[in-house]
Amino acid sequence: MKKQLFILFFVLLCSLGFAQSPISKGESQLNAGIGLSSWGVPLYIGIDYGVHPDITIGGEVSFRSYHDNYANVRYNHSVTGISGNGNYHFNRILEIPREWDFYAGLNLGFYIWNSPDNYAGSNSSGLGLGGQVGGRYSFSNKIGLNLEFGGGNAFSGGKLGLTFKL
């Protein structure tokens, strides 16, 4: 249900009709927002850089805290993520209007779990490989809304945030 609400919200905002082109080769953009995860609500900030008219590479840092009950004891945890990504943008080949940006790609990240010493659960730090599919709608030449769904990493539910073109 949450995913359908995010999609509806995204489509409604996109119907407002402002314009900007997607990121171009040599340009950068800053992304920031919240994520959906079974391990708390992550906050993230990242940057993308255009290396080709259809390809971007980027990096991201995320943080979340959450708690769980294990063996009738409440434990507080935090997770810090550092990841890199690469995306292919479909705008040119699909002839998508300038204010839209649709992409898909892969990411590789390292996630650092901070759990109490006496926690006997299974969460641990490690490497994660994931994929993502996303869309962006630009309200102006400098700001847009980003919605992304992914799997196989700490953001498996997705992300919703703002994009600022630098």
Chimera marker file (.cmm) of the C-alpha trace (Angstrom):
<marker_set name="trace">
<marker id="1" x="0.000" y="0.000" z="0.000" r="1" g="1" b="0" radius="0.5"/>
<marker id="2" x="2.842" y="2.426" z="0.817" r="1" g="1" b="0" radius="0.5"/>
<marker id="3" x="4.374" y="1.931" z="-2.614" r="1" g="1" b="0" radius="0.5"/>
<marker id="4" x="1.073" y="2.705" z="-4.362" r="1" g="1" b="0" radius="0.5"/>
<marker id="5" x="0.694" y="5.910" z="-2.318" r="1" g="1" b="0" radius="0.5"/>
<marker id="6" x="4.219" y="7.024" z="-3.222" r="1" g="1" b="0" radius="0.5"/>
<marker id="7" x="3.569" y="6.330" z="-6.909" r="1" g="1" b="0" radius="0.5"/>
<marker id="8" x="0.273" y="8.241" z="-6.819" r="1" g="1" b="0" radius="0.5"/>
<marker id="9" x="1.932" y="11.162" z="-5.027" r="1" g="1" b="0" radius="0.5"/>
<marker id="10" x="4.765" y="11.161" z="-7.578" r="1" g="1" b="0" radius="0.5"/>
<marker id="11" x="2.389" y="11.100" z="-10.561" r="1" g="1" b="0" radius="0.5"/>
<marker id="12" x="0.276" y="13.931" z="-9.121" r="1" g="1" b="0" radius="0.5"/>
<marker id="13" x="3.332" y="16.111" z="-8.555" r="1" g="1" b="0" radius="0.5"/>
<marker id="14" x="4.617" y="15.328" z="-12.021" r="1" g="1" b="0" radius="0.5"/>
<marker id="15" x="1.391" y="16.550" z="-13.595" r="1" g="1" b="0" radius="0.5"/>
<marker id="16" x="2.221" y="20.126" z="-12.524" r="1" g="1" b="0" radius="0.5"/>
<marker id="17" x="4.414" y="20.630" z="-15.609" r="1" g="1" b="0" radius="0.5"/>
<marker id="18" x="7.734" y="22.369" z="-14.917" r="1" g="1" b="0" radius="0.5"/>
<marker id="19" x="10.850" y="21.779" z="-16.999" r="1" g="1" b="0" radius="0.5"/>
<marker id="20" x="14.493" y="20.865" z="-16.674" r="1" g="1" b="0" radius="0.5"/>
<marker id="21" x="16.680" y="18.491" z="-18.581" r="1" g="1" b="0" radius="0.5"/>
<marker id="22" x="18.102" y="15.402" z="-16.851" r="1" g="1" b="0" radius="0.5"/>
<marker id="23" x="21.710" y="15.451" z="-15.721" r="1" g="1" b="0" radius="0.5"/>
<marker id="24" x="24.163" y="15.798" z="-18.608" r="1" g="1" b="0" radius="0.5"/>
<marker id="25" x="27.750" y="14.677" z="-19.062" r="1" g="1" b="0" radius="0.5"/>
<marker id="26" x="29.999" y="16.675" z="-16.747" r="1" g="1" b="0" radius="0.5"/>
<marker id="27" x="27.164" y="17.845" z="-14.488" r="1" g="1" b="0" radius="0.5"/>
<marker id="28" x="26.482" y="16.881" z="-10.867" r="1" g="1" b="0" radius="0.5"/>
<marker id="29" x="23.401" y="16.654" z="-8.707" r="1" g="1" b="0" radius="0.5"/>
<marker id="30" x="22.859" y="16.260" z="-4.980" r="1" g="1" b="0" radius="0.5"/>
<marker id="31" x="20.156" y="13.855" z="-3.746" r="1" g="1" b="0" radius="0.5"/>
<marker id="32" x="18.753" y="13.803" z="-0.206" r="1" g="1" b="0" radius="0.5"/>
<marker id="33" x="15.731" y="12.260" z="1.472" r="1" g="1" b="0" radius="0.5"/>
<marker id="34" x="14.314" y="9.319" z="3.384" r="1" g="1" b="0" radius="0.5"/>
<marker id="35" x="14.268" y="5.640" z="2.627" r="1" g="1" b="0" radius="0.5"/>
<marker id="36" x="12.031" y="2.672" z="3.231" r="1" g="1" b="0" radius="0.5"/>
<marker id="37" x="13.625" y="-0.263" z="4.966" r="1" g="1" b="0" radius="0.5"/>
<marker id="38" x="12.834" y="-3.058" z="7.379" r="1" g="1" b="0" radius="0.5"/>
<marker id="39" x="15.722" y="-1.697" z="9.484" r="1" g="1" b="0" radius="0.5"/>
<marker id="40" x="14.316" y="1.696" z="10.460" r="1" g="1" b="0" radius="0.5"/>
<marker id="41" x="13.804" y="4.826" z="8.363" r="1" g="1" b="0" radius="0.5"/>
<marker id="42" x="17.107" y="5.763" z="6.740" r="1" g="1" b="0" radius="0.5"/>
<marker id="43" x="18.148" y="9.302" z="5.919" r="1" g="1" b="0" radius="0.5"/>
<marker id="44" x="20.457" y="9.621" z="2.942" r="1" g="1" b="0" radius="0.5"/>
<marker id="45" x="22.507" y="12.123" z="0.997" r="1" g="1" b="0" radius="0.5"/>
<marker id="46" x="24.334" y="11.379" z="-2.237" r="1" g="1" b="0" radius="0.5"/>
<marker id="47" x="25.798" y="12.847" z="-5.360" r="1" g="1" b="0" radius="0.5"/>
<marker id="48" x="25.581" y="11.759" z="-9.008" r="1" g="1" b="0" radius="0.5"/>
<marker id="49" x="27.951" y="12.755" z="-11.792" r="1" g="1" b="0" radius="0.5"/>
<marker id="50" x="27.242" y="12.473" z="-15.514" r="1" g="1" b="0" radius="0.5"/>
<marker id="51" x="30.011" y="10.504" z="-17.265" r="1" g="1" b="0" radius="0.5"/>
<marker id="52" x="28.076" y="10.020" z="-20.530" r="1" g="1" b="0" radius="0.5"/>
<marker id="53" x="24.824" y="11.531" z="-21.856" r="1" g="1" b="0" radius="0.5"/>
<marker id="54" x="22.998" y="8.391" z="-20.606" r="1" g="1" b="0" radius="0.5"/>
<marker id="55" x="25.172" y="7.211" z="-17.672" r="1" g="1" b="0" radius="0.5"/>
<marker id="56" x="25.824" y="8.536" z="-14.177" r="1" g="1" b="0" radius="0.5"/>
<marker id="57" x="28.010" y="7.307" z="-11.343" r="1" g="1" b="0" radius="0.5"/>
<marker id="58" x="27.626" y="8.384" z="-7.761" r="1" g="1" b="0" radius="0.5"/>
<marker id="59" x="28.069" y="7.846" z="-4.085" r="1" g="1" b="0" radius="0.5"/>
<marker id="60" x="25.815" y="7.927" z="-1.082" r="1" g="1" b="0" radius="0.5"/>
<marker id="61" x="25.921" y="7.966" z="2.716" r="1" g="1" b="0" radius="0.5"/>
<marker id="62" x="22.963" y="6.843" z="4.817" r="1" g="1" b="0" radius="0.5"/>
<marker id="63" x="22.121" y="6.536" z="8.485" r="1" g="1" b="0" radius="0.5"/>
<marker id="64" x="19.252" y="4.968" z="10.387" r="1" g="1" b="0" radius="0.5"/>
<marker id="65" x="18.526" y="3.859" z="13.923" r="1" g="1" b="0" radius="0.5"/>
<marker id="66" x="15.975" y="1.293" z="15.012" r="1" g="1" b="0" radius="0.5"/>
<marker id="67" x="15.178" y="-1.123" z="17.796" r="1" g="1" b="0" radius="0.5"/>
<marker id="68" x="14.065" y="-4.711" z="17.994" r="1" g="1" b="0" radius="0.5"/>
<marker id="69" x="13.155" y="-7.241" z="20.627" r="1" g="1" b="0" radius="0.5"/>
<marker id="70" x="15.274" y="-10.361" z="20.770" r="1" g="1" b="0" radius="0.5"/>
<marker id="71" x="14.850" y="-12.971" z="23.518" r="1" g="1" b="0" radius="0.5"/>
<marker id="72" x="12.454" y="-10.583" z="25.332" r="1" g="1" b="0" radius="0.5"/>
<marker id="73" x="15.058" y="-7.785" z="25.514" r="1" g="1" b="0" radius="0.5"/>
<marker id="74" x="14.804" y="-4.472" z="23.631" r="1" g="1" b="0" radius="0.5"/>
<marker id="75" x="17.947" y="-3.593" z="21.677" r="1" g="1" b="0" radius="0.5"/>
<marker id="76" x="18.810" y="-0.301" z="19.978" r="1" g="1" b="0" radius="0.5"/>
<marker id="77" x="20.797" y="-0.410" z="16.750" r="1" g="1" b="0" radius="0.5"/>
<marker id="78" x="22.121" y="1.982" z="14.154" r="1" g="1" b="0" radius="0.5"/>
<marker id="79" x="23.226" y="1.339" z="10.592" r="1" g="1" b="0" radius="0.5"/>
<marker id="80" x="25.564" y="3.547" z="8.572" r="1" g="1" b="0" radius="0.5"/>
<marker id="81" x="25.854" y="2.857" z="4.866" r="1" g="1" b="0" radius="0.5"/>
<marker id="82" x="28.414" y="3.986" z="2.302" r="1" g="1" b="0" radius="0.5"/>
<marker id="83" x="27.700" y="2.995" z="-1.279" r="1" g="1" b="0" radius="0.5"/>
<marker id="84" x="28.531" y="3.696" z="-4.889" r="1" g="1" b="0" radius="0.5"/>
<marker id="85" x="26.141" y="3.395" z="-7.815" r="1" g="1" b="0" radius="0.5"/>
<marker id="86" x="25.921" y="3.461" z="-11.559" r="1" g="1" b="0" radius="0.5"/>
<marker id="87" x="22.745" y="4.228" z="-13.509" r="1" g="1" b="0" radius="0.5"/>
<marker id="88" x="21.634" y="4.160" z="-17.110" r="1" g="1" b="0" radius="0.5"/>
<marker id="89" x="19.153" y="6.955" z="-17.969" r="1" g="1" b="0" radius="0.5"/>
<marker id="90" x="16.528" y="6.051" z="-20.585" r="1" g="1" b="0" radius="0.5"/>
<marker id="91" x="15.550" y="9.598" z="-21.618" r="1" g="1" b="0" radius="0.5"/>
<marker id="92" x="17.188" y="9.711" z="-25.047" r="1" g="1" b="0" radius="0.5"/>
<marker id="93" x="16.306" y="6.234" z="-26.271" r="1" g="1" b="0" radius="0.5"/>
<marker id="94" x="12.691" y="6.489" z="-25.065" r="1" g="1" b="0" radius="0.5"/>
<marker id="95" x="12.358" y="10.167" z="-26.096" r="1" g="1" b="0" radius="0.5"/>
<marker id="96" x="11.078" y="11.113" z="-22.655" r="1" g="1" b="0" radius="0.5"/>
<marker id="97" x="10.158" y="14.790" z="-22.060" r="1" g="1" b="0" radius="0.5"/>
<marker id="98" x="12.906" y="16.967" z="-20.573" r="1" g="1" b="0" radius="0.5"/>
<marker id="99" x="11.380" y="17.319" z="-17.113" r="1" g="1" b="0" radius="0.5"/>
<marker id="100" x="11.435" y="13.534" z="-16.568" r="1" g="1" b="0" radius="0.5"/>
<marker id="101" x="14.396" y="11.289" z="-15.814" r="1" g="1" b="0" radius="0.5"/>
<marker id="102" x="13.952" y="7.501" z="-15.736" r="1" g="1" b="0" radius="0.5"/>
<marker id="103" x="16.901" y="5.292" z="-14.809" r="1" g="1" b="0" radius="0.5"/>
<marker id="104" x="17.984" y="1.858" z="-13.638" r="1" g="1" b="0" radius="0.5"/>
<marker id="105" x="21.277" y="0.596" z="-12.299" r="1" g="1" b="0" radius="0.5"/>
<marker id="106" x="23.357" y="-1.235" z="-9.729" r="1" g="1" b="0" radius="0.5"/>
<marker id="107" x="24.903" y="-0.246" z="-6.418" r="1" g="1" b="0" radius="0.5"/>
<marker id="108" x="27.544" y="-1.682" z="-4.147" r="1" g="1" b="0" radius="0.5"/>
<marker id="109" x="27.729" y="-0.627" z="-0.526" r="1" g="1" b="0" radius="0.5"/>
<marker id="110" x="29.238" y="-1.347" z="2.820" r="1" g="1" b="0" radius="0.5"/>
<marker id="111" x="26.881" y="-1.265" z="5.803" r="1" g="1" b="0" radius="0.5"/>
<marker id="112" x="28.114" y="-0.871" z="9.370" r="1" g="1" b="0" radius="0.5"/>
<marker id="113" x="25.732" y="-2.238" z="12.014" r="1" g="1" b="0" radius="0.5"/>
<marker id="114" x="26.202" y="-0.883" z="15.500" r="1" g="1" b="0" radius="0.5"/>
<marker id="115" x="24.471" y="-3.180" z="17.980" r="1" g="1" b="0" radius="0.5"/>
<marker id="116" x="24.994" y="-3.622" z="21.740" r="1" g="1" b="0" radius="0.5"/>
<marker id="117" x="27.773" y="-6.026" z="22.728" r="1" g="1" b="0" radius="0.5"/>
<marker id="118" x="25.340" y="-8.426" z="24.357" r="1" g="1" b="0" radius="0.5"/>
<marker id="119" x="23.062" y="-8.639" z="21.273" r="1" g="1" b="0" radius="0.5"/>
<marker id="120" x="22.815" y="-12.255" z="20.108" r="1" g="1" b="0" radius="0.5"/>
<marker id="121" x="20.865" y="-11.505" z="16.893" r="1" g="1" b="0" radius="0.5"/>
<marker id="122" x="22.104" y="-11.931" z="13.354" r="1" g="1" b="0" radius="0.5"/>
<marker id="123" x="22.667" y="-8.348" z="12.119" r="1" g="1" b="0" radius="0.5"/>
<marker id="124" x="26.235" y="-7.725" z="11.052" r="1" g="1" b="0" radius="0.5"/>
<marker id="125" x="28.257" y="-5.350" z="8.926" r="1" g="1" b="0" radius="0.5"/>
<marker id="126" x="29.045" y="-6.288" z="5.398" r="1" g="1" b="0" radius="0.5"/>
<marker id="127" x="28.980" y="-5.671" z="1.692" r="1" g="1" b="0" radius="0.5"/>
<marker id="128" x="25.710" y="-5.443" z="-0.205" r="1" g="1" b="0" radius="0.5"/>
<marker id="129" x="25.002" y="-5.534" z="-3.945" r="1" g="1" b="0" radius="0.5"/>
<marker id="130" x="21.670" y="-4.168" z="-5.093" r="1" g="1" b="0" radius="0.5"/>
<marker id="131" x="19.729" y="-2.855" z="-8.024" r="1" g="1" b="0" radius="0.5"/>
<marker id="132" x="17.466" y="0.144" z="-8.397" r="1" g="1" b="0" radius="0.5"/>
<marker id="133" x="14.857" y="1.589" z="-10.749" r="1" g="1" b="0" radius="0.5"/>
<marker id="134" x="13.913" y="5.202" z="-10.335" r="1" g="1" b="0" radius="0.5"/>
<marker id="135" x="12.341" y="8.302" z="-11.699" r="1" g="1" b="0" radius="0.5"/>
<marker id="136" x="12.830" y="11.963" z="-11.181" r="1" g="1" b="0" radius="0.5"/>
<marker id="137" x="10.644" y="14.923" z="-12.004" r="1" g="1" b="0" radius="0.5"/>
<marker id="138" x="12.153" y="18.407" z="-12.140" r="1" g="1" b="0" radius="0.5"/>
<marker id="139" x="10.147" y="21.350" z="-10.889" r="1" g="1" b="0" radius="0.5"/>
<marker id="140" x="12.702" y="23.907" z="-12.110" r="1" g="1" b="0" radius="0.5"/>
<marker id="141" x="16.221" y="24.138" z="-13.499" r="1" g="1" b="0" radius="0.5"/>
<marker id="142" x="17.639" y="23.378" z="-10.042" r="1" g="1" b="0" radius="0.5"/>
<marker id="143" x="15.266" y="21.157" z="-8.031" r="1" g="1" b="0" radius="0.5"/>
<marker id="144" x="13.291" y="17.972" z="-8.534" r="1" g="1" b="0" radius="0.5"/>
<marker id="145" x="11.568" y="15.081" z="-6.773" r="1" g="1" b="0" radius="0.5"/>
<marker id="146" x="13.146" y="11.623" z="-6.854" r="1" g="1" b="0" radius="0.5"/>
<marker id="147" x="11.436" y="8.267" z="-6.269" r="1" g="1" b="0" radius="0.5"/>
<marker id="148" x="13.431" y="5.048" z="-6.391" r="1" g="1" b="0" radius="0.5"/>
<marker id="149" x="12.686" y="1.374" z="-5.720" r="1" g="1" b="0" radius="0.5"/>
<marker id="150" x="15.403" y="-1.176" z="-5.137" r="1" g="1" b="0" radius="0.5"/>
<marker id="151" x="16.278" y="-4.593" z="-3.863" r="1" g="1" b="0" radius="0.5"/>
<marker id="152" x="19.183" y="-6.540" z="-2.442" r="1" g="1" b="0" radius="0.5"/>
<marker id="153" x="20.518" y="-3.807" z="-0.170" r="1" g="1" b="0" radius="0.5"/>
<marker id="154" x="19.650" y="-1.771" z="2.931" r="1" g="1" b="0" radius="0.5"/>
<marker id="155" x="17.262" y="0.409" z="0.860" r="1" g="1" b="0" radius="0.5"/>
<marker id="156" x="15.283" y="-2.571" z="-0.421" r="1" g="1" b="0" radius="0.5"/>
<marker id="157" x="11.992" y="-0.722" z="-0.013" r="1" g="1" b="0" radius="0.5"/>
<marker id="158" x="13.042" y="2.400" z="-1.865" r="1" g="1" b="0" radius="0.5"/>
<marker id="159" x="13.762" y="6.083" z="-1.403" r="1" g="1" b="0" radius="0.5"/>
<marker id="160" x="11.923" y="9.380" z="-1.738" r="1" g="1" b="0" radius="0.5"/>
<marker id="161" x="13.775" y="12.655" z="-1.820" r="1" g="1" b="0" radius="0.5"/>
<marker id="162" x="14.775" y="15.859" z="-3.493" r="1" g="1" b="0" radius="0.5"/>
<marker id="163" x="17.404" y="16.400" z="-6.165" r="1" g="1" b="0" radius="0.5"/>
<marker id="164" x="19.385" y="19.622" z="-6.413" r="1" g="1" b="0" radius="0.5"/>
<marker id="165" x="21.249" y="20.229" z="-9.660" r="1" g="1" b="0" radius="0.5"/>
<marker id="166" x="24.684" y="21.730" z="-8.976" r="1" g="1" b="0" radius="0.5"/>
<link id1="1" id2="2" r="1" g="1" b="0" radius="0.2"/>
<link id1="2" id2="3" r="1" g="1" b="0" radius="0.2"/>
<link id1="3" id2="4" r="1" g="1" b="0" radius="0.2"/>
<link id1="4" id2="5" r="1" g="1" b="0" radius="0.2"/>
<link id1="5" id2="6" r="1" g="1" b="0" radius="0.2"/>
<link id1="6" id2="7" r="1" g="1" b="0" radius="0.2"/>
<link id1="7" id2="8" r="1" g="1" b="0" radius="0.2"/>
<link id1="8" id2="9" r="1" g="1" b="0" radius="0.2"/>
<link id1="9" id2="10" r="1" g="1" b="0" radius="0.2"/>
<link id1="10" id2="11" r="1" g="1" b="0" radius="0.2"/>
<link id1="11" id2="12" r="1" g="1" b="0" radius="0.2"/>
<link id1="12" id2="13" r="1" g="1" b="0" radius="0.2"/>
<link id1="13" id2="14" r="1" g="1" b="0" radius="0.2"/>
<link id1="14" id2="15" r="1" g="1" b="0" radius="0.2"/>
<link id1="15" id2="16" r="1" g="1" b="0" radius="0.2"/>
<link id1="16" id2="17" r="1" g="1" b="0" radius="0.2"/>
<link id1="17" id2="18" r="1" g="1" b="0" radius="0.2"/>
<link id1="18" id2="19" r="1" g="1" b="0" radius="0.2"/>
<link id1="19" id2="20" r="1" g="1" b="0" radius="0.2"/>
<link id1="20" id2="21" r="1" g="1" b="0" radius="0.2"/>
<link id1="21" id2="22" r="1" g="1" b="0" radius="0.2"/>
<link id1="22" id2="23" r="1" g="1" b="0" radius="0.2"/>
<link id1="23" id2="24" r="1" g="1" b="0" radius="0.2"/>
<link id1="24" id2="25" r="1" g="1" b="0" radius="0.2"/>
<link id1="25" id2="26" r="1" g="1" b="0" radius="0.2"/>
<link id1="26" id2="27" r="1" g="1" b="0" radius="0.2"/>
<link id1="27" id2="28" r="1" g="1" b="0" radius="0.2"/>
<link id1="28" id2="29" r="1" g="1" b="0" radius="0.2"/>
<link id1="29" id2="30" r="1" g="1" b="0" radius="0.2"/>
<link id1="30" id2="31" r="1" g="1" b="0" radius="0.2"/>
<link id1="31" id2="32" r="1" g="1" b="0" radius="0.2"/>
<link id1="32" id2="33" r="1" g="1" b="0" radius="0.2"/>
<link id1="33" id2="34" r="1" g="1" b="0" radius="0.2"/>
<link id1="34" id2="35" r="1" g="1" b="0" radius="0.2"/>
<link id1="35" id2="36" r="1" g="1" b="0" radius="0.2"/>
<link id1="36" id2="37" r="1" g="1" b="0" radius="0.2"/>
<link id1="37" id2="38" r="1" g="1" b="0" radius="0.2"/>
<link id1="38" id2="39" r="1" g="1" b="0" radius="0.2"/>
<link id1="39" id2="40" r="1" g="1" b="0" radius="0.2"/>
<link id1="40" id2="41" r="1" g="1" b="0" radius="0.2"/>
<link id1="41" id2="42" r="1" g="1" b="0" radius="0.2"/>
<link id1="42" id2="43" r="1" g="1" b="0" radius="0.2"/>
<link id1="43" id2="44" r="1" g="1" b="0" radius="0.2"/>
<link id1="44" id2="45" r="1" g="1" b="0" radius="0.2"/>
<link id1="45" id2="46" r="1" g="1" b="0" radius="0.2"/>
<link id1="46" id2="47" r="1" g="1" b="0" radius="0.2"/>
<link id1="47" id2="48" r="1" g="1" b="0" radius="0.2"/>
<link id1="48" id2="49" r="1" g="1" b="0" radius="0.2"/>
<link id1="49" id2="50" r="1" g="1" b="0" radius="0.2"/>
<link id1="50" id2="51" r="1" g="1" b="0" radius="0.2"/>
<link id1="51" id2="52" r="1" g="1" b="0" radius="0.2"/>
<link id1="52" id2="53" r="1" g="1" b="0" radius="0.2"/>
<link id1="53" id2="54" r="1" g="1" b="0" radius="0.2"/>
<link id1="54" id2="55" r="1" g="1" b="0" radius="0.2"/>
<link id1="55" id2="56" r="1" g="1" b="0" radius="0.2"/>
<link id1="56" id2="57" r="1" g="1" b="0" radius="0.2"/>
<link id1="57" id2="58" r="1" g="1" b="0" radius="0.2"/>
<link id1="58" id2="59" r="1" g="1" b="0" radius="0.2"/>
<link id1="59" id2="60" r="1" g="1" b="0" radius="0.2"/>
<link id1="60" id2="61" r="1" g="1" b="0" radius="0.2"/>
<link id1="61" id2="62" r="1" g="1" b="0" radius="0.2"/>
<link id1="62" id2="63" r="1" g="1" b="0" radius="0.2"/>
<link id1="63" id2="64" r="1" g="1" b="0" radius="0.2"/>
<link id1="64" id2="65" r="1" g="1" b="0" radius="0.2"/>
<link id1="65" id2="66" r="1" g="1" b="0" radius="0.2"/>
<link id1="66" id2="67" r="1" g="1" b="0" radius="0.2"/>
<link id1="67" id2="68" r="1" g="1" b="0" radius="0.2"/>
<link id1="68" id2="69" r="1" g="1" b="0" radius="0.2"/>
<link id1="69" id2="70" r="1" g="1" b="0" radius="0.2"/>
<link id1="70" id2="71" r="1" g="1" b="0" radius="0.2"/>
<link id1="71" id2="72" r="1" g="1" b="0" radius="0.2"/>
<link id1="72" id2="73" r="1" g="1" b="0" radius="0.2"/>
<link id1="73" id2="74" r="1" g="1" b="0" radius="0.2"/>
<link id1="74" id2="75" r="1" g="1" b="0" radius="0.2"/>
<link id1="75" id2="76" r="1" g="1" b="0" radius="0.2"/>
<link id1="76" id2="77" r="1" g="1" b="0" radius="0.2"/>
<link id1="77" id2="78" r="1" g="1" b="0" radius="0.2"/>
<link id1="78" id2="79" r="1" g="1" b="0" radius="0.2"/>
<link id1="79" id2="80" r="1" g="1" b="0" radius="0.2"/>
<link id1="80" id2="81" r="1" g="1" b="0" radius="0.2"/>
<link id1="81" id2="82" r="1" g="1" b="0" radius="0.2"/>
<link id1="82" id2="83" r="1" g="1" b="0" radius="0.2"/>
<link id1="83" id2="84" r="1" g="1" b="0" radius="0.2"/>
<link id1="84" id2="85" r="1" g="1" b="0" radius="0.2"/>
<link id1="85" id2="86" r="1" g="1" b="0" radius="0.2"/>
<link id1="86" id2="87" r="1" g="1" b="0" radius="0.2"/>
<link id1="87" id2="88" r="1" g="1" b="0" radius="0.2"/>
<link id1="88" id2="89" r="1" g="1" b="0" radius="0.2"/>
<link id1="89" id2="90" r="1" g="1" b="0" radius="0.2"/>
<link id1="90" id2="91" r="1" g="1" b="0" radius="0.2"/>
<link id1="91" id2="92" r="1" g="1" b="0" radius="0.2"/>
<link id1="92" id2="93" r="1" g="1" b="0" radius="0.2"/>
<link id1="93" id2="94" r="1" g="1" b="0" radius="0.2"/>
<link id1="94" id2="95" r="1" g="1" b="0" radius="0.2"/>
<link id1="95" id2="96" r="1" g="1" b="0" radius="0.2"/>
<link id1="96" id2="97" r="1" g="1" b="0" radius="0.2"/>
<link id1="97" id2="98" r="1" g="1" b="0" radius="0.2"/>
<link id1="98" id2="99" r="1" g="1" b="0" radius="0.2"/>
<link id1="99" id2="100" r="1" g="1" b="0" radius="0.2"/>
<link id1="100" id2="101" r="1" g="1" b="0" radius="0.2"/>
<link id1="101" id2="102" r="1" g="1" b="0" radius="0.2"/>
<link id1="102" id2="103" r="1" g="1" b="0" radius="0.2"/>
<link id1="103" id2="104" r="1" g="1" b="0" radius="0.2"/>
<link id1="104" id2="105" r="1" g="1" b="0" radius="0.2"/>
<link id1="105" id2="106" r="1" g="1" b="0" radius="0.2"/>
<link id1="106" id2="107" r="1" g="1" b="0" radius="0.2"/>
<link id1="107" id2="108" r="1" g="1" b="0" radius="0.2"/>
<link id1="108" id2="109" r="1" g="1" b="0" radius="0.2"/>
<link id1="109" id2="110" r="1" g="1" b="0" radius="0.2"/>
<link id1="110" id2="111" r="1" g="1" b="0" radius="0.2"/>
<link id1="111" id2="112" r="1" g="1" b="0" radius="0.2"/>
<link id1="112" id2="113" r="1" g="1" b="0" radius="0.2"/>
<link id1="113" id2="114" r="1" g="1" b="0" radius="0.2"/>
<link id1="114" id2="115" r="1" g="1" b="0" radius="0.2"/>
<link id1="115" id2="116" r="1" g="1" b="0" radius="0.2"/>
<link id1="116" id2="117" r="1" g="1" b="0" radius="0.2"/>
<link id1="117" id2="118" r="1" g="1" b="0" radius="0.2"/>
<link id1="118" id2="119" r="1" g="1" b="0" radius="0.2"/>
<link id1="119" id2="120" r="1" g="1" b="0" radius="0.2"/>
<link id1="120" id2="121" r="1" g="1" b="0" radius="0.2"/>
<link id1="121" id2="122" r="1" g="1" b="0" radius="0.2"/>
<link id1="122" id2="123" r="1" g="1" b="0" radius="0.2"/>
<link id1="123" id2="124" r="1" g="1" b="0" radius="0.2"/>
<link id1="124" id2="125" r="1" g="1" b="0" radius="0.2"/>
<link id1="125" id2="126" r="1" g="1" b="0" radius="0.2"/>
<link id1="126" id2="127" r="1" g="1" b="0" radius="0.2"/>
<link id1="127" id2="128" r="1" g="1" b="0" radius="0.2"/>
<link id1="128" id2="129" r="1" g="1" b="0" radius="0.2"/>
<link id1="129" id2="130" r="1" g="1" b="0" radius="0.2"/>
<link id1="130" id2="131" r="1" g="1" b="0" radius="0.2"/>
<link id1="131" id2="132" r="1" g="1" b="0" radius="0.2"/>
<link id1="132" id2="133" r="1" g="1" b="0" radius="0.2"/>
<link id1="133" id2="134" r="1" g="1" b="0" radius="0.2"/>
<link id1="134" id2="135" r="1" g="1" b="0" radius="0.2"/>
<link id1="135" id2="136" r="1" g="1" b="0" radius="0.2"/>
<link id1="136" id2="137" r="1" g="1" b="0" radius="0.2"/>
<link id1="137" id2="138" r="1" g="1" b="0" radius="0.2"/>
<link id1="138" id2="139" r="1" g="1" b="0" radius="0.2"/>
<link id1="139" id2="140" r="1" g="1" b="0" radius="0.2"/>
<link id1="140" id2="141" r="1" g="1" b="0" radius="0.2"/>
<link id1="141" id2="142" r="1" g="1" b="0" radius="0.2"/>
<link id1="142" id2="143" r="1" g="1" b="0" radius="0.2"/>
<link id1="143" id2="144" r="1" g="1" b="0" radius="0.2"/>
<link id1="144" id2="145" r="1" g="1" b="0" radius="0.2"/>
<link id1="145" id2="146" r="1" g="1" b="0" radius="0.2"/>
<link id1="146" id2="147" r="1" g="1" b="0" radius="0.2"/>
<link id1="147" id2="148" r="1" g="1" b="0" radius="0.2"/>
<link id1="148" id2="149" r="1" g="1" b="0" radius="0.2"/>
<link id1="149" id2="150" r="1" g="1" b="0" radius="0.2"/>
<link id1="150" id2="151" r="1" g="1" b="0" radius="0.2"/>
<link id1="151" id2="152" r="1" g="1" b="0" radius="0.2"/>
<link id1="152" id2="153" r="1" g="1" b="0" radius="0.2"/>
<link id1="153" id2="154" r="1" g="1" b="0" radius="0.2"/>
<link id1="154" id2="155" r="1" g="1" b="0" radius="0.2"/>
<link id1="155" id2="156" r="1" g="1" b="0" radius="0.2"/>
<link id1="156" id2="157" r="1" g="1" b="0" radius="0.2"/>
<link id1="157" id2="158" r="1" g="1" b="0" radius="0.2"/>
<link id1="158" id2="159" r="1" g="1" b="0" radius="0.2"/>
<link id1="159" id2="160" r="1" g="1" b="0" radius="0.2"/>
<link id1="160" id2="161" r="1" g="1" b="0" radius="0.2"/>
<link id1="161" id2="162" r="1" g="1" b="0" radius="0.2"/>
<link id1="162" id2="163" r="1" g="1" b="0" radius="0.2"/>
<link id1="163" id2="164" r="1" g="1" b="0" radius="0.2"/>
<link id1="164" id2="165" r="1" g="1" b="0" radius="0.2"/>
<link id1="165" id2="166" r="1" g="1" b="0" radius="0.2"/>
</marker_set>
